[in-house]
Amino acid sequence: MLHSVKQIVGRLRASPDAAQGLMRFDPVPQEVVLSGAEAVAGALAEVMPGWGVRQVSGTPSEAGPVTRVTQEEPGRYAYQSWWSNAPLTDLGLAGATCGVVADLVQSYCDARPEVIGLHCGAVEVGGHLLAFTGPFRAGKTTLVTRLAAEPGVRLFCDDVLPVLPDGQGVALGIQPRLRLPLPEGVGAAFRAHVATHLTVQDRRYGYVRADGQAGLGTRAPLAGLIVLRREASGPARLHRMRVADAVAHMIRQNIADPGETEAHYDRLAALGARLFCATLVYSDLEEAVRLVSDLCAAPTLPGRRVQIGPVLPPEPVEAPAVPVDLAQVFCRAAEVSAREIGQDVFLWQMAGRNFFRLNPVAGAVWALLQEPCRGHEIADVLAEVFLGTPQETIADDLSDLLGQMCARGLVAIET
């Protein structure tokens, strides 16, 4: 990497006069400043048609949020989010575009406090709008992109679905973005489809044009919430889900400011009670597509040809991560940034556009990792805060926490 983080921050937060391009967008107050990054302007116009993407003269507004993208070297960019203190660096064109898109979507939700920002992929199949969510690497983007290749299917989103108080989902008109290369299990036909529909891409990511893309502002009542559970083998199948479990997923996957907690829960509980809620267990992508098509082949969900199994027990808890040696030096992983959403702190991981909600202790550890430091140094700081907790307990808990964060790719160990 050509520049240290501090150097990049200095360049990204330089005076507005240094900017070579100022961009504005019709649906949001967000502005984007480009410094030597004109290719990002064209990429944004490609992947989010309907947003009124335009370059304007002048300087950024002092009142509104501003995202900055700086070209580090030809084809490599640094991206500074309005919601994060540290930039992401050494990004390709699609990676930098993804960062800006994420900020614009967040700004869209923030400007509309009535919406729930459901972190999911969503498609309308047979007139039924389904939201697909699930744990880390459940495959939601691949599944909805594959479904969008089917005739008559409309893609609403692959990342965030704004949901209005009346239960309608709103399409954001943004192309889905896949990680490249595609996984080995992807079939030849879909692989060929992606190859012919790629738009903005770099060595790691590619946006895909969807012929059935729903335009910005398209609305449809949300009909179902499908939680994905990917397994190594076995047939695709659907299982019923308790409303309370579905509501818990929606609470965890909401990226918008929830406002007053009790009212937010009541609203989601009412929404969950109206939805068809199920778990989709699958190992083969094409089997999952056929099952979803059968599910929606009737005026009401589920379609008659689909068998719905009983409620599954909770998903097996992941094997505990290996505790780490606190004598090592830890740092924040690349392509991970913190985002403050309301009173909560999320880690946003660009690779899969995943959000991880931090509890107060994890949030404090992340803050301490603003600069690389040894685990023992973090433990010493925590001991000053939790005065009644034995030092040994703090060290053990921190070792486990850092092990989990390393396993998730949020924290790295310096060598």
C-alpha positions as CSV (number, residue, x, y, z in Angstrom):
1,M,0.0,0.0,0.0
2,L,1.5,3.3,-1.0
3,H,0.2,5.5,1.8
4,S,-0.3,5.0,5.5
5,V,-3.8,5.3,6.9
6,K,-3.0,8.7,8.4
7,Q,-1.7,10.0,5.0
8,I,-4.8,8.8,3.3
9,V,-7.1,10.4,5.9
10,G,-5.3,13.6,5.4
11,R,-5.8,13.5,1.6
12,L,-9.4,12.4,1.9
13,R,-10.2,15.2,4.3
14,A,-8.4,17.8,2.4
15,S,-10.0,21.2,1.6
16,P,-12.9,21.1,-0.9
17,D,-10.8,23.1,-3.3
18,A,-8.6,20.0,-3.9
19,A,-11.6,18.0,-5.2
20,Q,-11.9,17.4,-8.9
21,G,-15.5,16.4,-8.9
22,L,-18.6,16.9,-6.7
23,M,-21.6,14.5,-7.2
24,R,-25.2,14.8,-6.1
25,F,-28.1,12.5,-6.2
26,D,-31.9,13.1,-6.4
27,P,-33.1,10.8,-3.6
28,V,-30.6,11.8,-0.9
29,P,-28.8,14.8,0.6
30,Q,-25.6,12.8,0.5
31,E,-22.7,14.3,-1.6
32,V,-19.7,12.6,-3.0
33,V,-16.3,14.3,-3.6
34,L,-14.1,12.6,-6.1
35,S,-10.4,13.4,-6.3
36,G,-8.8,11.9,-9.4
37,A,-11.5,9.3,-9.4
38,E,-13.7,10.3,-12.3
39,A,-14.2,6.6,-13.2
40,V,-16.3,6.2,-10.1
41,A,-18.7,8.8,-11.4
42,G,-19.4,6.7,-14.5
43,A,-19.6,3.5,-12.4
44,L,-22.3,5.0,-10.1
45,A,-24.3,6.2,-13.1
46,E,-24.1,2.6,-14.4
47,V,-25.0,0.7,-11.3
48,M,-27.8,3.0,-9.9
49,P,-29.8,4.3,-12.8
50,G,-32.7,6.4,-11.7
51,W,-30.8,8.1,-8.9
52,G,-30.1,11.3,-11.0
53,V,-26.4,10.8,-10.7
54,R,-24.7,14.0,-11.8
55,Q,-21.5,15.9,-11.4
56,V,-21.9,19.6,-10.4
57,S,-19.6,22.5,-9.7
58,G,-19.1,24.1,-6.3
59,T,-18.0,22.8,-2.9
60,P,-19.7,20.3,-0.6
61,S,-22.4,21.5,1.6
62,E,-21.4,21.9,5.3
63,A,-24.7,20.7,6.5
64,G,-25.0,17.4,4.8
65,P,-23.1,14.1,4.8
66,V,-20.1,13.8,2.4
67,T,-18.3,10.7,1.1
68,R,-14.9,11.1,-0.4
69,V,-13.1,8.9,-2.9
70,T,-9.4,9.5,-3.8
71,Q,-7.4,7.8,-6.5
72,E,-4.2,6.4,-4.9
73,E,-2.8,5.2,-8.2
74,P,-4.3,4.2,-11.6
75,G,-7.2,1.8,-10.8
76,R,-6.8,1.9,-7.0
77,Y,-8.9,4.0,-4.7
78,A,-9.3,5.1,-1.1
79,Y,-12.8,5.6,0.2
80,Q,-13.8,7.6,3.3
81,S,-17.3,7.0,4.6
82,W,-19.2,9.8,6.3
83,W,-20.0,7.3,9.1
84,S,-16.5,6.1,9.7
85,N,-13.3,7.6,11.1
86,A,-10.9,5.5,9.1
87,P,-10.8,5.1,5.3
88,L,-10.7,1.9,3.3
89,T,-7.8,1.9,1.0
90,D,-6.3,0.0,-2.0
91,L,-9.8,-0.6,-3.5
92,G,-10.6,-1.5,-7.1
93,L,-13.2,0.4,-9.1
94,A,-16.1,-1.9,-8.1
95,G,-14.9,-1.9,-4.4
96,A,-14.8,1.9,-4.3
97,T,-18.2,2.1,-6.0
98,C,-19.6,-0.4,-3.5
99,G,-18.5,1.9,-0.6
100,V,-20.2,4.9,-2.1
101,V,-23.4,2.9,-2.8
102,A,-23.4,1.8,0.8
103,D,-23.2,5.4,2.1
104,L,-26.0,6.5,-0.3
105,V,-28.3,3.7,0.9
106,Q,-27.6,4.6,4.5
107,S,-28.3,8.2,3.7
108,Y,-31.6,7.2,2.0
109,C,-32.7,5.4,5.1
110,D,-31.6,8.2,7.4
111,A,-33.6,10.7,5.4
112,R,-36.7,8.6,5.8
113,P,-37.0,7.8,9.5
114,E,-40.2,6.0,9.0
115,V,-38.5,3.1,7.1
116,I,-36.9,-0.1,8.3
117,G,-33.7,-0.7,6.4
118,L,-33.8,-4.5,6.2
119,H,-30.4,-6.0,5.3
120,C,-31.5,-8.6,2.9
121,G,-31.8,-9.6,-0.8
122,A,-35.3,-9.2,-2.2
123,V,-37.1,-10.4,-5.4
124,E,-40.7,-10.4,-6.5
125,V,-41.6,-13.9,-7.8
126,G,-45.1,-14.6,-9.1
127,G,-46.3,-11.4,-7.6
128,H,-44.9,-12.2,-4.1
129,L,-42.1,-10.0,-2.7
130,L,-39.7,-12.2,-0.7
131,A,-36.9,-10.9,1.5
132,F,-33.9,-13.3,1.9
133,T,-31.7,-12.8,4.9
134,G,-29.5,-15.0,7.1
135,P,-26.1,-15.3,8.7
136,F,-22.7,-14.4,7.4
137,R,-22.0,-16.0,4.0
138,A,-25.5,-17.5,3.7
139,G,-25.5,-16.7,-0.1
140,K,-28.3,-14.2,-0.3
141,T,-26.7,-12.0,-3.0
142,T,-25.9,-15.0,-5.2
143,L,-29.4,-16.4,-4.7
144,V,-31.3,-13.2,-5.6
145,T,-29.1,-12.5,-8.5
146,R,-29.7,-16.0,-9.9
147,L,-33.5,-15.6,-9.3
148,A,-33.4,-12.3,-11.1
149,A,-32.2,-14.2,-14.2
150,E,-35.5,-16.1,-14.3
151,P,-38.3,-14.7,-16.6
152,G,-40.8,-12.5,-14.9
153,V,-38.8,-12.1,-11.7
154,R,-38.2,-8.5,-10.5
155,L,-35.1,-7.8,-8.4
156,F,-35.7,-5.2,-5.6
157,C,-32.3,-5.4,-3.9
158,D,-29.4,-7.5,-3.0
159,D,-28.4,-5.6,0.1
160,V,-30.9,-3.3,1.8
161,L,-34.7,-3.2,1.4
162,P,-36.5,-0.1,2.8
163,V,-39.8,-1.2,4.3
164,L,-42.5,1.4,4.8
165,P,-44.8,1.4,7.9
166,D,-47.6,-0.2,5.8
167,G,-45.4,-3.2,5.0
168,Q,-44.4,-2.2,1.5
169,G,-40.9,-2.8,0.3
170,V,-39.3,-0.2,-1.8
171,A,-36.8,-1.0,-4.6
172,L,-33.6,1.1,-4.7
173,G,-32.8,0.3,-8.4
174,I,-29.2,-0.7,-7.7
175,Q,-27.5,-3.5,-9.6
176,P,-26.5,-6.6,-7.5
177,R,-22.8,-7.0,-6.8
178,L,-21.1,-10.4,-6.7
179,R,-17.8,-11.4,-5.3
180,L,-15.4,-12.7,-8.1
181,P,-14.6,-15.3,-9.1
182,L,-17.9,-17.1,-8.5
183,P,-17.9,-20.1,-6.2
184,E,-17.2,-23.5,-7.7
185,G,-20.7,-24.8,-7.1
186,V,-22.3,-22.3,-9.4
187,G,-23.7,-23.9,-12.5
188,A,-22.4,-23.3,-16.0
189,A,-25.6,-21.5,-17.2
190,F,-25.6,-19.0,-14.4
191,R,-21.8,-18.5,-14.8
192,A,-22.3,-17.6,-18.4
193,H,-25.2,-15.3,-17.6
194,V,-23.0,-13.4,-15.1
195,A,-20.2,-13.2,-17.6
196,T,-22.4,-11.5,-20.2
197,H,-24.2,-9.2,-17.8
198,L,-21.2,-7.8,-15.8
199,T,-21.0,-4.1,-15.8
200,V,-18.6,-2.4,-13.3
201,Q,-16.0,-4.8,-12.1
202,D,-12.5,-5.2,-10.7
203,R,-10.4,-8.2,-9.7
204,R,-12.6,-8.9,-6.6
205,Y,-16.1,-7.7,-7.3
206,G,-18.5,-7.3,-10.2
207,Y,-21.9,-5.6,-10.6
208,V,-24.5,-7.5,-12.7
209,R,-27.1,-6.0,-14.9
210,A,-30.5,-7.6,-14.1
211,D,-33.0,-7.5,-16.9
212,G,-35.8,-7.6,-14.4
213,Q,-34.5,-4.9,-12.1
214,A,-37.3,-2.9,-10.4
215,G,-36.7,0.8,-10.8
216,L,-36.0,3.2,-7.9
217,G,-39.1,3.7,-5.9
218,T,-41.0,0.7,-7.1
219,R,-43.2,-0.6,-4.3
220,A,-44.8,-4.0,-3.5
221,P,-46.2,-5.4,-0.2
222,L,-43.6,-7.6,1.5
223,A,-45.1,-11.1,1.5
224,G,-42.4,-13.4,3.0
225,L,-39.2,-13.5,5.0
226,I,-37.0,-16.4,4.1
227,V,-33.9,-17.0,6.4
228,L,-31.2,-18.9,4.5
229,R,-29.3,-21.8,6.0
230,R,-26.7,-23.1,3.6
231,E,-25.4,-26.7,4.2
232,A,-22.6,-28.7,2.6
233,S,-25.0,-31.3,1.2
234,G,-28.7,-32.4,1.2
235,P,-31.8,-31.4,-0.8
236,A,-33.3,-27.9,-0.7
237,R,-36.3,-27.7,1.7
238,L,-38.4,-25.2,3.5
239,H,-39.3,-25.2,7.2
240,R,-41.8,-23.1,9.1
241,M,-40.4,-20.3,11.3
242,R,-41.9,-18.9,14.5
243,V,-43.0,-15.3,14.2
244,A,-40.9,-14.4,17.2
245,D,-37.8,-15.9,15.5
246,A,-38.5,-14.0,12.3
247,V,-38.9,-10.7,14.2
248,A,-35.6,-11.4,16.0
249,H,-33.9,-11.7,12.6
250,M,-35.5,-8.4,11.4
251,I,-34.3,-6.6,14.5
252,R,-30.8,-7.8,14.0
253,Q,-30.8,-7.1,10.3
254,N,-32.2,-3.5,10.5
255,I,-29.6,-0.9,9.5
256,A,-31.9,2.1,10.0
257,D,-32.2,4.0,13.2
258,P,-34.9,2.0,15.1
259,G,-36.1,5.0,17.2
260,E,-38.0,4.1,20.3
261,T,-37.3,0.5,21.1
262,E,-40.7,-0.7,22.2
263,A,-42.5,0.9,19.3
264,H,-39.9,-0.5,16.9
265,Y,-40.4,-4.0,18.3
266,D,-44.2,-3.7,18.1
267,R,-44.0,-2.6,14.5
268,L,-41.8,-5.5,13.5
269,A,-43.9,-8.0,15.4
270,A,-47.0,-6.8,13.5
271,L,-45.1,-7.1,10.2
272,G,-43.8,-10.6,11.1
273,A,-47.3,-11.7,11.9
274,R,-48.5,-10.8,8.3
275,L,-45.6,-12.5,6.5
276,F,-45.0,-16.0,5.4
277,C,-41.9,-16.8,7.4
278,A,-39.7,-19.8,6.7
279,T,-36.2,-21.2,6.8
280,L,-34.7,-22.3,3.4
281,V,-32.1,-25.0,3.9
282,Y,-30.1,-25.7,0.7
283,S,-26.8,-26.8,-0.7
284,D,-27.4,-26.5,-4.4
285,L,-28.2,-23.1,-5.8
286,E,-30.4,-24.4,-8.7
287,E,-32.5,-26.5,-6.3
288,A,-33.1,-23.5,-4.2
289,V,-34.2,-21.5,-7.2
290,R,-36.7,-24.2,-8.2
291,L,-38.1,-24.4,-4.7
292,V,-38.6,-20.7,-4.5
293,S,-40.4,-20.7,-7.8
294,D,-42.7,-23.5,-6.6
295,L,-43.3,-21.6,-3.4
296,C,-44.6,-18.6,-5.3
297,A,-46.6,-20.5,-7.9
298,A,-50.0,-19.7,-6.3
299,P,-52.0,-16.6,-5.4
300,T,-51.1,-17.0,-1.7
301,L,-48.0,-18.5,-0.1
302,P,-47.1,-21.3,0.0
303,G,-47.8,-22.9,-3.4
304,R,-49.6,-26.2,-3.2
305,R,-46.7,-28.2,-4.6
306,V,-44.4,-27.2,-1.8
307,Q,-44.1,-29.1,1.4
308,I,-43.3,-27.1,4.5
309,G,-41.4,-28.9,7.2
310,P,-41.7,-28.3,10.9
311,V,-39.9,-25.6,12.8
312,L,-36.2,-26.3,13.0
313,P,-34.2,-26.1,16.2
314,P,-31.9,-23.1,16.5
315,E,-29.0,-23.2,14.1
316,P,-26.0,-25.0,15.7
317,V,-23.8,-22.5,17.5
318,E,-20.5,-22.0,15.6
319,A,-17.6,-23.9,17.1
320,P,-15.9,-21.5,19.5
321,A,-13.0,-19.6,17.9
322,V,-9.5,-20.4,19.1
323,P,-8.5,-18.0,21.8
324,V,-5.6,-15.8,20.8
325,D,-2.3,-14.9,22.4
326,L,-2.6,-11.4,23.9
327,A,1.1,-10.8,23.4
328,Q,0.4,-10.5,19.7
329,V,-0.3,-7.2,17.9
330,F,-3.8,-6.8,16.6
331,C,-5.3,-4.4,14.0
332,R,-8.5,-3.7,12.2
333,A,-8.8,-5.9,9.1
334,A,-8.8,-4.3,5.7
335,E,-12.2,-3.5,4.1
336,V,-13.9,-3.3,7.5
337,S,-15.2,0.0,8.9
338,A,-17.4,1.0,11.8
339,R,-20.7,2.7,11.2
340,E,-22.7,4.4,13.9
341,I,-26.4,3.9,13.2
342,G,-28.6,5.6,15.8
343,Q,-27.2,4.5,19.1
344,D,-25.7,1.4,17.8
345,V,-22.3,0.6,16.3
346,F,-22.0,-1.8,13.4
347,L,-18.9,-3.2,11.7
348,W,-19.5,-3.1,7.9
349,Q,-17.5,-5.7,6.0
350,M,-17.2,-4.8,2.3
351,A,-16.4,-8.3,1.1
352,G,-19.9,-9.6,1.7
353,R,-21.5,-6.4,2.7
354,N,-22.2,-7.8,6.1
355,F,-23.1,-5.9,9.2
356,F,-22.0,-7.0,12.7
357,R,-23.7,-5.3,15.6
358,L,-21.2,-4.7,18.4
359,N,-22.0,-5.0,22.1
360,P,-20.5,-2.3,24.3
361,V,-17.4,-4.3,25.2
362,A,-16.7,-5.3,21.6
363,G,-17.3,-1.7,20.6
364,A,-14.7,-0.5,23.1
365,V,-12.2,-3.1,21.8
366,W,-12.8,-1.9,18.2
367,A,-12.2,1.7,19.3
368,L,-9.0,0.8,21.0
369,L,-7.8,-0.9,17.7
370,Q,-7.9,2.5,15.9
371,E,-4.1,2.0,16.0
372,P,-2.5,-1.5,16.1
373,C,-1.8,-2.6,19.6
374,R,-1.0,-5.6,21.7
375,G,-3.8,-7.6,23.3
376,H,-2.3,-7.0,26.8
377,E,-2.5,-3.3,26.3
378,I,-6.2,-3.6,25.5
379,A,-6.7,-5.7,28.6
380,D,-5.0,-3.1,30.7
381,V,-7.4,-0.4,29.5
382,L,-10.5,-2.6,30.1
383,A,-9.3,-3.4,33.6
384,E,-9.4,0.3,34.4
385,V,-13.1,0.4,33.3
386,F,-14.2,-2.9,34.9
387,L,-12.7,-2.3,38.3
388,G,-14.5,-5.2,40.0
389,T,-13.5,-7.8,37.5
390,P,-10.4,-9.9,38.0
391,Q,-7.6,-9.2,35.5
392,E,-7.4,-12.9,34.6
393,T,-11.2,-12.9,33.7
394,I,-10.8,-9.8,31.5
395,A,-7.8,-11.4,29.7
396,D,-9.6,-14.7,29.1
397,D,-12.7,-12.9,27.8
398,L,-10.7,-10.6,25.6
399,S,-8.7,-13.5,24.2
400,D,-12.0,-15.2,23.2
401,L,-13.4,-12.1,21.7
402,L,-10.4,-11.3,19.6
403,G,-10.3,-14.9,18.5
404,Q,-13.9,-14.6,17.3
405,M,-13.3,-11.3,15.6
406,C,-10.2,-12.8,13.8
407,A,-12.2,-15.8,12.7
408,R,-14.9,-13.5,11.2
409,G,-12.2,-11.5,9.4
410,L,-12.9,-8.3,11.3
411,V,-9.5,-8.2,13.1
412,A,-6.1,-9.2,11.9
413,I,-2.9,-10.2,13.6
414,E,0.2,-8.3,12.5
415,T,3.2,-10.5,11.7
